[in-house]
Amino acid sequence: MAERRTDTAAPPVSARRRRRRGAATAYALLAPSLVGFAVFLVLPILAVLVLSLFEWNFLTDPEFVGLRNYRDLAGDDRALQSIGNTFYYVLLNIPAQTVLALLLALALNSKIKGRNAFRVVYVLPWMAMPVALGVIWRWVFDPVNGGLNRFLGLFGVDGASWLNDTAWAMPVVASVNVWQYTGYTMLFFLAGLQAIPAELYEAADVDGASRTHRFFAITLPLLRPAMLFVLVTSVIGSFQVFDTIHVMTAGGPAGSTATLNYQIYLESFTQRSAGYGSMLAVVLFAVIAAITLLQVLLFRKRTVYDFS
């Protein structure tokens, strides 16, 4: 019996030409974004990584020191304190901001009167400049002439020295960030809630499910994509906090609010140690990347209800 050959015919030349032309058009349209991505993100990251291996004070020539900057980190109490302060700030900020934003989204997703106006009001703080807000809140928490202590004085309560007390300074700064970004975070939860099919809640009502059971069985599982986005972006932003701390406390008192990002600024531009500051930036990048990867792994399982 003769062997049958099944050769795959090559596509016509005109079809290949159209594909190449389409690919060239796509790359041409993507080129501005790719160039911007390379110039403003990839190259600075590589430059900081290389600079972390040098000692440089912006005046003399850079001196290659290898991994000495990384070894010095183990004995640098200020840098280690800033790392601890950063994690403390994130732990103060993220749970409060996420829970409040979710509660607001649940409330504004219901049929309450004036909900559109409330949405605008809650988002307004996010639209303001952090530096301007920092100046205002620094006055509010001023121990002598601040608005908060004057208000407490009306009831015979002596207010604390909020920004000059190592126990209060970081919670106060974190509360300002929670106040500013909760409304913005709420918008993403609200979008996620409105994407959940109403049929699921109707079926749960027929089955007699309580409001709590509906929240944990329907709402929370289907909010996984929104929750992942909110947590990733909020954690990254919290680890990079700078302007509010710079305006309100300048890292004080006694370094209790100096986060890692603020310590990078101090080392690089105040102490003029660009190599050491770049090393701290690499450490910050590695911490953020590791926590982001962990979040993605935790939220990679998605809940889908099939209506087919």
N, C-alpha and C positions, 0 to 999 in steps of 0.2 A: 504494500500500500504506500502510495507516495506521501511524503511528509508535507503537511499543510503549513505554510508560513503565514503568520499574521503580522506583517510589518505595519507599524503605525505611520501613517502618512504624515509627512511634515506639513505644518500649517502653511498656507499660501504666503508668499512674500509680502503681499499687501497687508495681511493680518498681523504679521510680525512687525511690519513697519508702523502700523497703527498703535500697537502696544508700546513700541519704543518711543513713539511720539507722545503717547499719553504719559509714559513714565517721565520723559523729559519735561513735559509740562508740569507734572506734579512736583518734581524736584525744583523746578524754577519758582513755583509758587511757594514752596516750603523754604527756599533758600534764605529769605530775610529772617524768618524765625529761627532757622538753624544757625545762621551767623550770629544773631543776637544771643542765642542760647550758649554758643561756644565762647563768644567774647565776654559776655557779662556773667556767666556762671561757671563753665568748665575751666576756662583759663584762670580766673581768680582763685578757684579751689586748688588748682595745680600750683599756682604761684605761692599761695599760703603754705601748702604742704612742703614745697621746696624751701621757703624762707624759714620754716620751723627748724631747719637743720643748720641755720646760721645764727650768728650774733651780729646785730646791726643796730646802730643808734641814729640812723638817718644822716649822719654827718661823715663818718669814716666809711671805708670800704667794708662790705660784709665779710665776716670771718666764719669759715665753715667749722662747726663744732660737732657735727654728727648728731647723736641722740642725747647729747648732754642736757639740752633743755628739757627733754622728757624725763631724764633721771633726776633733774633738780626739782621737778614737780613733787616728788615724794617728800621732800623736806621743806616745801614752801607752805607755811601755815596759812597765809592769806589766800593763796589759790585754793587750797583744800577747803578753807572756810567758805569761799565763794561757791564751790561746787555743792557743798552742803546747803548753803543758802538757796541755791537754785532749785534743788529738789524740794526744799521746804516750801518755796514759793509756788512751785507747780502743784504740790499736794494741797496747799491752801486754796489755790485758784481753780483748778480743773474740776474737782467734785462739786464745789459750790456753783460754779458757772454752768456746768452741764445740767445739774438737777434743777436749778432755777429756770434755765432756758426751756427744759422739757416741760416743767409745770406751766410756764407761760404759754408755750405752744399748745398744750392740752386745753388751757382755758380759752385761748383765742381761736381755737379750732371749733369751739362750741358756738351755738347761735346766741351770742350775747349782743346786746345793743351797743353800738359804737365800737365794734371790734377793729374796724379798719383804722379808726383814729388811734386806738391803743397801740396798734402795730407800729404806726409812725412814731408815736411818743417813745416807745421802747427802743427804737433804732436810732433816735437822735443822738444819744451819747456817743455811739460808734462813729458818727460822722464828724465829731469834733476832733480837733488836734490834741494828741496826748500831752504835748508840752503845755498848752493852754489849760487843759484840765488839771495837769499837775500843779500849776501855779494856784489855781482856784482851790483845789483840795488841800494844798499846803496851808493856805490861809484858814480853811475850815478847821483843820486839826492843829492850828497854832495853840500852844498851851496858855498864852496870855490873852491875845486878842482874837482868837479863833471863834468862829461862829458856833461850833459844837460845844465848847466849854462854856461859852456865854449862855447858850440855851440850857445846859445842865445846871448852871448857876441859878437860873430862875426857880429851880426846884430844890435849891440848897445842896446840890451834888457837886463835889469837887472833881472836875474832869482830870484825866491823866495827862501826862506830858507825852502825847501820843507818838510823835515822831522822834522824840529824844529818849525814848525808853526802848531798850533792846528787846523787851518782851512784846511790845506793842507795834513797833515800827513795821516789821514785815507783814503782820496781819492787816495793818491799815493800808499798806501799799497794795496788797492782794485784793482787799475789798474794793479799792478804787478800780482795779482792772475788772473785777467781777461786775461792778456797776456799769462799766463802759461797754463791755462786750457781751453781756447776757442777752440783750435784745437782738444783736446781730446773730448770735448763735441760735436764738429762738426761730429765726426765719428758716433755717435749714430743717429744724425739727418740724416746723409747720408745713413745709413743702413735703416732707416725708409722710406726715399724717394725712395730708390731703390726697396722697397717691394711693393710700390703702383703700381697696374696694369696699364700698358701703355694704355689699352683699354679705361680707363676712360678719359684720356686726349684726345684721338682720338675722342671719342664721344663728348667731350666738344668743340673741334675744329669744328666738323661738325655743332654743334648748334650755332657756332659763339661766344662762350664765350671768354671774354677778359682774359688776363693773370692774372689780379687782381682777377677776379671772379673765375678762376680756382684755385687760391691759397686758397681763403677763403672757397670755396665750396668742393674742393677735397683734396688738399694737407694738409691744417691745420687740418681738421677733422680726416683724416687717420693717422696723426702723433701723435694722442693722446697717444698711448702706449709709443712711444719714448719720447714724451714731459713729461709724468709722470715720467719715469725713470730718465730723465735728471734733472728735478726739484727736485725730492726727493734726489737723490745722491748729487747734487750740493748744496742744502740747508743744508743737513747734514754736508757736508765737510766745508761749510762756517761757520757754527756755531761752528765747532771744530778747526778753524784756530789757529795756535800757532807758528809754526816754522818761518814763514815769519815775523811775528810781533816781535818775540823774537830777530831775527837777525837785522832787520831794525830799530826798534824804541825802543825795550825793554819796550813797553807799554807807552812810552812818546809821545810827551811832555805833562806834567801835566796830565797823565793818559788818554789822548784823544784817544789812540789806544789800551788800555788795554781791550781786550775782556774778556768774561766770562771764556773761557777756559784758557786764560793767567792768570786771577785772581785766578783760581783754583790752578795753579802752584805756584803763589806767596804765597797764604795762606798756602798751604800744605808744601812747601819745603823751602820757604824763611822765613815766619813767624812761621813755625813749628806748625801749627794749623790743624792737619789732620782731625779732626772732622768737623771743619768749612769748610775746603776745600771739604770734602766729601758732605756736605750739598749743596754747590754750584754745585757740580757735579750732584747731584740728581735733582736740579732745571734745570740744562742744559739738562739732560736726559728728564725731563718732558716737557720742551719747544719743544725739537726736536720731541718727540713722538706726541705731540698735533698738531704741524704743519704738520708732515708727514700724520697723520690721516686726517687732513683737506684737504690736497692735494689729497689723495686717494678718498675721498668723492667727491671732485670737478671733478675728472677725471674718475669716475667710469662709466659714460655713454660713450659708444664706438660707433663710426659710422662704419657701415658695409654695403657695396654695394653687393647685391646678384646678381650673374651672372647666376643663374639657371633658 
